[in-house]
Amino acid sequence: MRHTTHRRSALRTATVSVAVGAALLAPAAAALASTPAMQHAAVAAAPKPVKIDIGAGVTIQVKDGKPYYNGKALKPGQTVDNGIYLHLGADGKKLYSKTQGGGTPYAIWDVKTGKSLGTQKNSPTAKVKAALTAKPSATSVKAWQELRVSGKATGIKAGTKVGLQQKQRGTWKTLPASTTVNKSGAYTLRVKLGLKGKNELRMKSGATLSPVFTVTVR
């Protein structure tokens, strides 16, 4: 009987020792997290404030990715013009600025980093005049031989329809051949012509016309 009691006492002692050892780990972990090294790492991880000096003593502060002027956050696409010109691009990534008496009209800034991206002469909100270019893949083909007409659309939205016109007896006729402008503003159209001789052609999108080009059909 004495021998059995001795084994139970040893077991209890071992159980208590393990529990006490686990309890000591929590304070040790807390102490480690509060060390100066850990605190320094937490401070270093904080994002640095971004400031954009647009000149004339004006500094734009950026908070949470948004530029602030006179205490108010600029919204994407917003323009301020009160002697100091500011425009935040539609995507919220670029800030355009202009100060009185400045040289180059519009400075461009990266909102995320505050770094200069250069300058541009035209206003970022100025409307771009619509224009079309057109170039055939060949200037001489056999009747009904396929050729391609490629070009670039400026000031025309992606997905807009672009069609081919042919001059017939002094009148421009729209042919049943069209395509759409892609996201980069380019287009390509496959064409087959059957009218022999010199064909005067042009591309059309709404009221926008390309320069006239010619293709001779043999």
SETOR-913168 format. One record per residue: x, y, z of N, C-alpha, C in turn. Coordinates in pm, whole numbers, plus 50000, padded with zeros to 5 digits. Layout:
<pts>
XYZXYZXYZ...
</pts>
This chain:
<pts>
500834987950000500005000050000500855012550000501915012450078502805024150080503445026549944503745015749876504385016949744503435023549642502155020249648501155026149555501005041049582500965044649709500815058849744501995066949695503145061549699504355068449654504295071449503503775062349425503675064349278502675075349245501555075949318500575086549292501155100149325501925101149429502525113749468503515118549364504275109449309505245113049204504535117949080503395111749047502635115748928502075129748944501565132649062501035145949086502125156649075503265153449126504385162949120504785165948977504805155648893505165157548752504135165848680502855163648710501765171048645501825185748680502055188848804502155202748849503335209648786504435202648771505635208648714505415212548569504725204248492504445207448351503525219448340502505220248423501555231348419502225244448451503095244248551503815256348589504735260848477505395251548409506295255048297505555261648185504335257148151503535263148044503085277048082502755279048208502285292048253503365302648244504615298248259505725307748253506015312648112505525305548009505815309447870505085322047829503865324047877503075335547835503705348747876504105350648001504795363248038506075365447961506795354447932508055355847859507805360847718506735355647652506405360147516505985374647516505215378747616504775392647625505955401947646506905397647727508095405747752508925407447627508995396647546509765397247422509145406847323507795407047315507105415847221507265430447258507495433147386507605446947431509035451947435509975444247383511375448447382511565460047286512555468547302512815479947212512985475847068513575464047043513785459646905512465457346835511495450846905510185448246844509435461246822509515470446918508855483346904509425491046787510715490346768511365497246656510885491646523510715478346516510245472046393508835476546359507985478246461506625482646438506595496846384507455505546440507525519346392508045519846249509035511546217509635511646083508645507145978507655498846016506685493845919505645504245882505495514845961504505525245933504865532545804503875535145715504165541845588504615556345609505535560645528506025574245538505025584045476504835595645536503905605545479504465610845347503565613345252503955618245121503565632945108504505641045064504245655245041504725658944900503915666844831504245671144696504385686344695505585690944671505865705344665505655710044521504525716644496504205720944358504765734744327505445740844424506035754044402505155765144455505655777344450504935789144498504555787744646505355779944720505095778244862503925769144894503465761644797502305752944817502765738344823502365731444929502695717344946501405709344958501305698944880500125690244883500455677944967499675675545070499875663845154499005652345104499575640445107498865628445064498625619445184497365616445211496985607745322496135596245270496525584045303495795572245259495615572045107496655576745036496615576544890495805587744828495335597544909494525608544858495235621844882495395630044776496005643244795495005653044856495505661244948494655670945016495075685244979494085693844956494345708044929493365716245013493905725545091493085733545183492255724945276492845713745318492185705045415491155695645358490965695745225489965687045163490635677545064490185665145063490745655144972490215657444831491115656844733490705658044594490115644744547489035645444474488405633444420488955630644281489025617844240489495614744104488705622343999489455629043910488815636943805488515651343845488755654943972488445668344020489505678343978489065690743949489965701543911489755713444004490845719244050490815731444130491535742244051490915753844037491535764843963491195777944032491995781644131491765793944206493055802144216493805802444108495125808444109496185797544116495855786844187496645774544187495825764044113496415758344009495685748343931496095734343976495085726144006495315712144043494295703443971494745692043924493815682443864494275668343901493375660643961493675646743994493105637943884493975629643823493545621143714492375612143753491665607343653490475599143677490785586443754492025581443741492405569243814492965572343952493115585143985493615589144117495095587144137495835583944029497255580744042498175592344007497695601843927498535613043885497895626343924498745635343975498295648744010498965658643915498165667343856498685677643765498585691143836499625699243822499625712143891500205723043802499805735343837500315747043765500235758843859501325766243872501335778043957501525790443872501065801543924501195814243851502655817743830502955822243710504305826343678505235814743651504675802643644505505791043618505965790443473506965782343447507465780943310506605771443230506945758543232506145748643162504795747843230503705748143153502375749343212501985738843316502095726043285501515715943375502575705843420502745705043552503665695243610502855682743646503495671043639502825658343666503525651643784502715646643879503265640543999502655626744022503465617544073502985604544114502425605744255501125603644270500485605444400501035595744505501345583644464501795573344559503155576644618504075581344534505445583844580505755598644599504965607444537505235621744544506305626344448506805617244364507885620544271507355627244144508205635644084507835642343960507875632643842506865633643756506795625343635507025633743509507525646043529507785654643414506705665243397506625670443277505675681243247505005678843113503945686343087503295686042956502715699742926502615702842797502145715942755500625717242759499925706342723498475706942713497795704542847496655710642866495875708642987495395694142993495455687843110494995674043122493495672443101492765683543109491315682943091490885687742952491865691542869491515696342735490985684742649489965687242574489395676942488490305674642367490545662042339491385658342226490525657642101490955664441997490205664341872490265650541809489095645541769489015632241708489725632041574490465621341549491195620041422491375605241389491505602441260491715588741211492855588441111493685578341121494685575941016494295562940946494785561140824494465548940748495595545940651496005533340648497055529140556496755515040504496705513340372496435500040316497695491440317497515478340325498645469040324499245467740185498485471740081498975471439942498275482539865498965488239769498375498939688497935493939551498195481239522497765475139396497425460439421496195456539386495745442739409494905438039289494705424939282493805419339183492365420939234491415419839142490005421039181489655410439285489025414739392488575406439503489715400039583490895405239564492015400739647491975408139780492155400739888492035406840020493245415540053492965427140114494005435740169493545440840305494445446740378494105451940510494305467040514493405473440584493525487840609493705489340761494805495440801495105497140943495295511940975495035515341099495205529241138495055531341286495095543941325495035547841465493905558041483493145556241590492065565541622492455573641744492345586741735492665595741846491395602941889491155603542018489945610242066488675602542036488805589742008487655581041979487695569342077486595566542143486545556342247486725542342190487305533842272487455519642235486085513442213485995504942111484715498642078483885506341977484345518441940483615526441842483785520541702482725520741627482725515041492483455524041393484265517841308484985524841202484665517741071484205525540969483795519540842484595524940724484515517640613485245521240491484295528040391484795538840331484035545740226484815545640095484075544939985484665544639850483995555539765484825562439690484285573139606483795567039474482505568639447481895563139327481185574339251481715577439129481125587939045480975601139120482015604539194482045617339264481335617639398480775606339439480035605839567480625594939656480765598339784481305588739879480225579039923480495566039906479565555539943480175547040056479345543940155479815535540265479695520940226480805513740231480835499640194480465490840315479985478740291479645469640401480895463240463481785471540507483025466840570483335476140687483385470540806483635478740925484325470541033484865477541129485515471241244485365480841363486015477641474485935486341591487335490041640487395501041711488655505841768488965497841895490205493241910490555485542030490985494942143491415489142256491735497042373492925506342353493825502742263494995511242237494715521642129493485521742077493115531641976493415527241834493855514941815494195510041681493035501941623493075499941493492075491641426492705485341302492135474241257492555467641133491295462241066491195464940937490015460740862490445452740738489815441140716490085433040597489105437240487489635439640368488835445140259489075437440129487995436040047488105430639912487405440339817488125444639715487595454339620487415447739483486295451139417486025445439285485965455739174485935468539208485855479039108487245481639052487435477838926488765479038865489125493638840490425495938844490925509438826491395515338959491565528338962492045535239081490895538039176490945532339295489895534139395490325544339500489515554639517489735564439623488965559739747489655558639859489055553039981489375561740102488545560140205488805566940332488045559540443488505561440566487845555440681486975566040748485875561440810484925570740869484425565341003484365574141103483785570941232482975582941278481675582041266480835593541296481125604741198481475616441251481825627741164483325628541138484085619141191485545619241176485955611241053486785617240969487225610840845488755610040841489255599440783490705598140763491095605040633492375607640614492825612540482492505602040375492305606840253491985597740141493235590140099493085577140073494175568940020493655561439897494555556739814494135550039689494675535839681493885527339619494265513539590493835510539447494775506139367494475502639227494105487939217492955485339153492485471639133492745467638988493525457038967493905452838831492885443238773
</pts>
